[in-house]
Amino acid sequence: MTEGCVGIEFRGWGAHGEWYVPRLRRIAESDMKVETPTSHMVRVRVYNLPKLDLDNRLCEQESAACEGIEVAAKLFAWYQKHFEDFEAWTVELLPK
């Protein structure tokens, strides 16, 4: 959260980003952004979170940390909800 965001990376999906990205965007929630930062991965992130300062004590940034943890938990729940889709997509791209 030092960048003010949390996310999930799908490593290995970047090579087929043009196939995965539209599918992810269809199921992403309104606060989620789908990105292809490298040719090797696709990432889903939630931005506009408070940034944590690694030079400050965590107890001084507790509410910001809690907000990030809550958003990370929401993102994980979204991932779990769509896990079967992700598996099916991966199988769909396997050579026949």
Secondary structure, 3 states (H helix, E strand, C coil): CCCCCEEEEEECCHHHHHHHHHHHHHHCCCCEEEEEEECCEEEEEECCCCCCCCCCCHHHHHHHHHHHHHHHHHHHHHHHHHHHHHHHHHHHHCCC
